[in-house]
Amino acid sequence: MHVVVVLGDPDDAHLTGRSAGYFGVGGIPGAIQLVIWPTDTSLKKTGDGTAHELHHNVRYAKSGLTAAQSTALSAREILTNAGVPRGA
């Protein structure tokens, strides 16, 4: 597993506003990318966020799904991460 931690841009409104100084990407098999601008809030989120990204990585690694199944799961995952209730 490769984990990359990148210092974010404090002038990026998405990073410092909506994401509260932290976001991650775990959808690339064998890799996790974390982007952080260190604040009290973002540093508190880092451990839980890293576990969340690891979950994405493990859940979809070598799943044996067809392309159609993978696309359907990816769409559901996007909605789940956006906070959209299932069936909405």
N, C-alpha and C positions, 0 to 999 in steps of 0.2 A: 504494500500500500504506500503510495506516494502522497504526502500531505504538503501542500504549498500554502504558506501564509504570506499574504501580500499586504503591505501597509496601504490603506486606502487614502483617497483624496479628501481632506476635510472640507473642501469647497463643493463636493458632490452632494447635491441636495437629496438625492435618493439614498445614498449611503448614510449621511448624517441625520436625515429626517425620518423617512419611512422605515428604514432599516435600523435606526438607532445605533449606527456605527459598526454594524456587523452584518455580513451575509456570506453564504457559502454555496458551493456547487458540489454535489456528490453523485451526479449522474454519469460520470465518466468512469468506466470500470477500472479499478485499481488506483484511482486518484481522487483526492479531495482538495478543493481550493477554498481557502478562507480569505475573505477581504475584510480588514478591520481598521477602524480608526479608534485608537485606544481612549476610551472614556470609562468612567465608573460603570455605566450601564452596559456598554459593549463588552467589557471584560467579564462582567457577571454572566453574559449570554454565551460566551465562547465555548464553555464546556458542553452545555446542553445543545448548542448549535452544531458542534462538531459531532456529537453522538447522532444527531438528526441526519447529518450528511452521510455518516457512516452507514446508517440504516438504509438510505437510498442506494448506496453503493452495494451493500450486501444483498438487498432485496432484488435488485435487477441484474446482478452478475450471473452469467451463465444460466439464465432462467430456462432456456430451451423454448421460449415462446416464439410463435410465428410473428411475422412483421405486423399483421393485423392485431393480434393480441397485445403485442408490445405497444402499438400506437394507442389502443384503447386504454391500457393501463397508464401510459404517459399522460393522456388527457385527464384521466381520473386523478392522477397525482398532482397535476397542475391545479385542478379545482380544489383538491384537498389542501394544498399549501396556500391557496388563496383564501381559504376559510369558507368556501362554498359548501353547504351541506349536501350530503349524498342525496340524489333524487331531485335536486333543485333544477 
